[in-house]
């Protein structure tokens, strides 16, 4: 029966599927504002190093857990640890985290829907650049539209999950990702040519080491895990579909590098526009929603048709990228409810809609009417994001690396990494990778985890 489990078609299919999960709002929306809030180029340097030295080994560890156990993320630990109670319990975190992320992810999805609708009515192209970037402030702080758009976005997501038209969405995302890639390049080219944009390029290229604080490390690591969909069972699950012949170093490396590249391109598309528009780089979650409309409005003055089309396609591509990611987040909770409690799929989807919709409304309102509600100095939205990205993801990722580095026998890990010794390059690299998984990654994650509480 286990052999009937589906497998990915080949190397490219694996990389595309994993990159599809990885590339989402994390790259386009979250990365640029993290850079802006945490010191510009210094953050980027830490982010790149953390991705290659720590996230990539964690990614490999998760793929190995999945491929070895050949099952879903909750049962993977149980199976490989021979039903050890601690590891059986750990699997539950992989259900909780994606559900919590879905709550606030869909708020941003809702913003994209609103911006898409606005682009279709040619609003940004008609506004002056200043108005276009100021639009965000009045929109996000209003009461009804952000809430309604969040529920619309979540509603579509849940409907798709209920209908199970997953394969359609997968095919769709294969088109939308390349489209998004091209559009980012178009916007990047235009954005760096704006007057005053040079400051933004410099901001990304010249690290000011004085800006480097323990916070920078903590947030860079959190961002890197978030962006690669680590620490929540997604990659474990995908790993279980990877065939035994695949070289996991190539596929994981390919995914990590394309995710990195995408984030950096988004940074170069957005930061120059931020500076050209005179927006504060540390403006927070609204950053791209303030800077990108500015670009469209500027473009619109000279090239109204082109900029309208680019704006519409751009927000559509963001919606699709966000949708393909959030579908897999919601699916985790749904499949759990269906399998564990025998609930019907439709009912499970409704439960998820109520949970994520409810908490999401609080997150959406925390930019407006609930902006004054602060818990530990953070708004509700920031708190959700912080707890997930800087605490829970790190805990779950730590558990995965401890599992591979310390619980699984070294021989099993070696066997997984080298496909039974048949890959000479991996064979040679194994001691380095094993050292990173066993020592470097866990120690780094533990240190960062504690700095989070001592900020
Ligand atoms: N990595 C996705 C992004 O960058 C978001 C995400 C986090 C995700 N964890 C996930 C997507 C798990 C799918 C599954 O936007």
Boltz pocket constraint, residues with backbone or C-beta under 6 A from the ligand:
constraints:
  - pocket:
      binder: B
      contacts: [[A, 21], [A, 22], [A, 23], [A, 24], [A, 25], [A, 26], [A, 27], [A, 98], [A, 101], [A, 225], [A, 226], [A, 227], [A, 228], [A, 229], [A, 230], [A, 232], [A, 234], [A, 324], [A, 325], [A, 326], [A, 328], [A, 329]]
      max_distance: 6.0
